Amino acid sequence: MLPELREKAVVTCRLCVFLVEVAGREETRTGCVAGIKEYGTLRKRVPRSIKALELLRRAGKDGLKEVLSRGADPDSVACGLYRPRP
């Protein structure tokens, strides 16, 4: 395995800035907000936790479902939009 590929394979979503806690009424789940335009392009600062209602306003119902499905497993290999958390 090439050294560059090994470094990418070692990095997980848990260390990424786009992985946030999505707080709903009854529970909190992790989700990846890299697909939302404002956060993916870093025009807005990515918070550690965000309310589900705010995500509904920004991305709609389908966007919220996508955010929650992308961040379901924080120990998975990070995608191409990975940015380390400061």
N, C-alpha and C positions, 0 to 999 in steps of 0.2 A: 504494500500500500504506500502511495506517495505521502510524504510528510504533510503536505498541504491538506490532503484529504483526511488524514488522521485527525488533524486539529479541528476540522469541521465536524467530523463524526463524534468527537468527544464533547462538543458544546451542546448543552441541552436547553430547552425552552425555559427552564427554571431560572437560568442566569440572564435571560433576555429582558430588556426594558419594556417590550410590548406585552409581556405577560402581566395582567392585572387581575385584581380580585373584583368580581362583579357582584355587588350587593343588591339582592332583591328584598322582597318583603319578609320572606321566611328563611332564606338560606343565602349563603355566599359561595360562589363558584369561581374558578379561574377561567380566564379567557384571553385570547390574543387579539389585540386591537390594531394590528398592523394593517388590516384590510380597510380600516376607516381612513378616509382621505386625510383628515386633519392630523391624525396621530401617525399614520404611516409615512407621511412626508415631513414629520416633525415640525409642522407649523404651530401646533399646540403641544405644550409639555404633557408628557404621558404620566398620569398620576399612578400611585401604587394601587389605589382602589377607586372604583367608579360606581355610581348608582345605575341600576338597570334602566331606570326611567330616563336618564340622560342618554344612554345608548339607544333607547327607543326613539328619542327625539332626533338624534344624529343619523342613525342608520336604518331605522325602521325595524319592523318585526323580523324580517328575513336577515337583516344585518346582525341583530342580536343573536339569532340562532347560529349564524356563522361564527360570530365571536366566541360563543360558548363551545361550539364543536371543535374549533381550532385549538383551544387551550385545555381540552379535556385531560390530556396526559402531560403534565409538566416535565416528566422525565424523558420525553421523546426527543429525538434529534432535532435541533433547531433548523428552521427554514432559511432561505436565502436572504431574508430581511433581518437577520439577527443583528442586534446591537447590544453590547454588554451593558449591564446596569452599573451606573457609577458608584 
